[in-house]
Amino acid sequence: MAGFALSCLLTLPPWPMYRHNPLKWLPVQESGTEDKKPAERKLKRHTKN
C-alpha cells in the first residue's frame, strides 16, 4: 500500500520536471474510410492451399 501511495505521489501531480520537455503529438489525420460504401471496399479472400 505504501508503494502504491508513493508511486501515485510521484506520477500523478503535474511536476515541473515532467513538463520540461512536453511531447508534440501529431495532428489527427482523416483516413477517408468513413465515406466509402461497404461494397466499394475490397474484401480479401483466403485461398486454401
Residue, then its C-alpha position, 0 to 999 in steps of 0.5 A: m500500500a505504501g508503494f502504491a501511495l508513493s508511486c501515485l505521489l510521484t506520477l500523478p501531480p503535474w511536476p515541473m520536471y515532467r513538463h520540461n520537455p512536453l511531447k508534440w503529438l501529431p495532428v489527427q489525420e482523416s483516413g477517408t474510410e468513413d465515406k466509402k460504401p461497404a461494397e466499394r471496399k475490397l474484401k480479401r479472400h483466403t485461398k486454401n492451399 
